[in-house]
Amino acid sequence: MLTLDKARIIIAETLKAGLAKGFKPLTVAVLDAGGALIALERSDGSSRMRPDIAIGKANGAIGLGMGSRALHRRAEEQAYFIQAMNALAKGVLVPVPGGVLIKGQGGEILGAVGVTGDTSDNDETAAIDGIEAAGFAADGG
């Protein structure tokens, strides 16, 4: 189960991974399986829009049931589809890496993490580190 305590562990470990790897200041959002925000932290020095971007990455992953790396590939292949999905999501879908599904032992989707602040690839790496440190499986797409 994805609890507030587990979400806080994911955030702390994600930020720790970013610092250890020399990433720019990160913002981390954790959403539950229904897309509701559980917790969010914005590192000192993060720009104003970072919380919205982090939520958008996680929201896209939850909404379509795939990590945002897969959404990014889909956007490159079928831009009209992702544009339509973003309209349905009321603009809260960011189809670039950094939105990572949190999965339980049986593969069920428990939630998603959205990370932003560095390159999308680095955002995804930090998210995966945080999710795995909390004892869950990560699926970036």
TAHU-V642256 format. One record per run of one state. SS is the DSSP state (h for helix, s for strand, l for the rest). FROM is the first residue (numbers start at 1). TO is the last residue. Records with the same first field share a line. If there is no record, write none. Layout:
SS->FROM-TO + FROM-TO
//
This chain:
l->1-3 + 21-26 + 33-36 + 43-49 + 65-67 + 78-78 + 89-98 + 104-108 + 117-119 + 134-136 + 140-141
h->4-20 + 50-64 + 68-77 + 79-88 + 120-133
s->27-32 + 37-42 + 99-103 + 109-116 + 137-139
//
